[in-house]
Amino acid sequence: MVTVKHKILVLSGKGGVGKSTFSAQLSFALANKDYQVGLLDIDICGPSIPKMLGLEGQDIHQSNLGWSPIYLDSNLGVMSIGFMLPHPDEAVIWRGPRKNGLIKQFLKDVHWGEIDYLVVDAPPGTSDEHISIVQFLLASGIDGAVIVTTPQQVSLIDVRKEISFCKKVGIRVLGVVENMSGLRQPVSDLRFERIDGVTGVEDVTEWARRYIRENAPELSSLFACSEVFDSSGGGAAKMCAEMSVPFLGKVPMDPQLGKAAEEGRSCFEDKRCGASSPAILRIVEELIASHEQ
């Protein structure tokens, strides 16, 4: 770890909030800015990073320097237990000590080389893996944790516990990201349905798109927005104010971002993720600026 300049933990108190998606896109963004980046997946029982970077089926190689990361690009290396499983459907049924041993190996025996950022994607909660990674990284220096949540209270309740965990173990909270903060997608990507009590549901997408093109073409350049989760309680921003931690920003629910993650692509490659990529980029730039101060 002495060759790693900055170490960032990505945490969430609750599963399914898009933590691994954010970790993957954070790594893509840092690599696009010409930093040397490592992405370490310590979600032992549910490793999704190989899929999200399009690296499924790769094998780890060992040299006299240790384990070699799998490189997506010359400046983006990845390590995950997913590369060690004989089959992607294989279940990892391990007790705590064995999980902790592998995490220690990932930190001690992986030859990252000289890198600027190590992004560590952790499983949800405050369990064995978190205690282990914190103990190991505190010894070598860690910048802090980015915590990912969704806007609704059922997620924020668990995220509050994650923030308390960080404070108790001495990990600086770099900030909180509110993911899936409302659905936002281009009007041109919407599907339209007509519902009545006789025919049920009828797909009228083609008719609606043609109507827009002929009668209101200016609508095609707009984004349709909808609050999917209840954020009437103030969402992550209010929680951050109450708990005195930074709020990094909101990332909207973007179907194109989900598709990019499924296909192992960076959301910054093209303009298809126009609803989400600018929001992620602003958060990344804020994180970089906090390190340079």
N, C-alpha and C positions, 0 to 999 in steps of 0.2 A: 504493500500500500504506500510505501514511501515514494514511489514513482507517480502517484496519482495526486494531482493538485487539488481538485475539488471533489467532494463526495456528497451526493444528494440522495436521501432516502425518499421514496414515494410511498406514502401510507394512506390507508383509509380505514375507518372503523367498521365499515360495512362492505360486504361483497356486492358486485354488480353495479358499482358507481362509475366504472370506466377508468379505473386506476392504471391498468396495464396498457390501455389505449393511450392514456396521457403519457405514461412512461416511454412508450415506443415513439410517439410523436415528438416528445421533448428531446429524445436522443437524435431523431432525424433532424430537428431544427438546429441543435447544437452542431451536428456534423455538417449541415449546410453552411454554417458560419465558419467552417474550416477549423473547428476545434477537433482535437483527438478525443474520441468519446468511447467509453465502455458502457455496456448495458448488462447488468447482472440481475438475473431472475432468481429470486430465492423463494418463490412460491412453489414449495417442494411438491405439494399434492395437486396443484392445478397450474402447471406451467403453460402459459399461453403466449409468451413472448416469441418463441420460434415461429408460431403461426402468424403473428402480427408483423413480423419482419420478413416473411416469405422464406424462412430458413428450415422448414420442416424436412426431416430426413437427413440432415447433416450429422456428421460424426465428429466428436472431439478428438484431437490429436495431441499426443504427449511428446515432449522433447526433453533434453537435459535441463531446460529452464523451467519446466513444469507444463501444465495444461495450456494449450493455445486456444484463445477465443476463436469463435467462428466469425469471419469478417464478411460483412455485407458490402462495405466499401473499405478503401484503404484506411479511412479514419473512423470507422465504426465497427467495433468488435462486440460480440455477444456471447454470454455464457448462461446456460440453463440446464437444469436436470432433464429437460425435454430432449436434449441431444443424446442422453444416455439411455433412454428407454428403448427396448427392442421393438415396441409397437406403440403408436400414438394413443391407443386405447388402454394401454397398460396402466393399472392403478398402482400408486405408490403408497404402500401400507407400512409406514414406519412409525416407531415411537420417537419421542422427543430427542433422546441422546443421539440417535442415528441422524436425524435431521440436523441437529446442531453440529455434528461432526462434518457433514457435507458442506454446511455454510462456512465453517472454518476453513475447509479445504478450498472452497471457492475464493476466499479472501487471501489465503496464504500461498496456494499452489498455482493459481492462474497467472500466467505471465502476460500482464496487460501492457508492459512497456511504459514508456513515457506518455501519459495521457492527461488531458486537461480536466475532463469530467468523467466520473463514474456515477451512473444513474442506477440505483438499486430499487428494483420493483419487489416490494414485500407483499405477503399475503394479508388479507384483512384481519383486523383484531389486534390484540396485545398479548400474543401467546409466546411459546418457546422461541420461535424463529425471530421475533422482534427483540426479545431479551438478548439472544445470542448476537444478532447483528449489531445491536447497540454496544454491547460489551466489547466486541472485537473492533468496531470502528472508533469508539471513543479513545481507544489506546493509540490509534494512528491518526486521529484528528478527523472530524466530520463537520461539514458546513452546516447541515441541518436537514430538516424534513419538509417536504411539500405534502400537504394533506388534501386528498380529493374527496368531494362529497357531492350529493345532489341536493336540490333545494328543499325537499320536504322534511318534516320534523322527524320522521322515522329514521332518516339517515343522519340528520344532525345530532340526534341523541347519542348515536354511537361515535360520531366524530368528536363530540365533546370529550368522550372517554379517551380517544386517541390523543387529543391535545393534552389532557391531564397526564397521560402516560409519558409524553415527550417532556413535559415539565418536570415530572418526578425523576426521570432517568438522566436529565441534563442535556437533552437534545433541543437545539434551537428550532423553533417553528419558523421556517422561511416564509410560509404563507399558506393560505387555503384557496383551493380552486373549486368554484361551483360548476360542476360539469352537468350536462343535460339541462341547461338553464333555459327551458322553453324550446319548443320545436321551431326551427327556422329553415325553410327551404324555398328555392325559386318557384314562383307560380307555374312556370313551364314544366316543372317536375311533378306537380300535383296530379292525383287521380280524383275523378269526380264520380259520384254515385247519386242515383235518384232512388228514394225509398218510398214505397206506398204499401198499403195494406193488401193489395191484390197481387201484384207481380213480385213483391218482395224487393230485393236489391237489384238495380239495373246499372251496369257500368256505362256512363255517358261521357267518359273522358274525351274521346275523339270529338264529340259534338261540342263540348265545352271549350276545348282548345281551339277548334275552328272558329267558334263564336268570338273568342277573345282576339284571335288574329284578325278577324274581319271587322270587329266593332270596337275593340279597345286594345290595340296592339301594345300600347304603353304599359299595360299591366304585366306583360311578359318579362319585363326587366325588374319587377318588384319581387321581394321576398314575402312569403306568407309566414306569419308568426302565431304561435299558440302556446299557452301555458299548459304543459302536460302535467307537471307536478304542482301541488299546492304550495305556493311560496308566500301565502298571506302572513306567515309568521315572521317575515323579514329575510328568510333564507340565510345563506352563509355570511353575508355582509353583516347582518345584525349579530350573529353568533360571534364573529371575529371581534366586533366592537365590545361585546360583553366579556370576552375572554382575553382581550388585549393581545391579539395576534394579528399579523398583517393579512389583508384580503387581497389576493392577487388578481382576481377577476372572474368573469363568467365565460364558459364555453357552451354555446347553444347545442341542442340535440340536432345533429346534422346527419341525415341518412347517408350522405356521400362519405362522411368521415367513418361511419360504421363499415361501409363498403371497402374503403381504403384499408382499414384494419383487417378485414376478412381476407383481402387479397395481398396483404403484406406490403402495402405501398405507403410512401410518405404522402401526407395530405398537402404537402407543399410542392409536389411535382407538377401539378397542373391547376387549372382554375375550377375543377369540379367541386372542391371543398370550400367554395367561396364564402359559405356561411360560418365555417368554424376555423379555418386556418388563420385568418387575421387575428382572431381572439387568442388562439394558442401562441401565435408569434409575439403578441404584446406581453403575454405572461412570461415567455422565455426571455425576452429582452429585459423585463423588469428583474428577473432572477440574475441575469448576467450583470446588470448594472449594480445590483446589491453586492456582488462579489468584487467588483472593481472599485467600490468606494473605500 
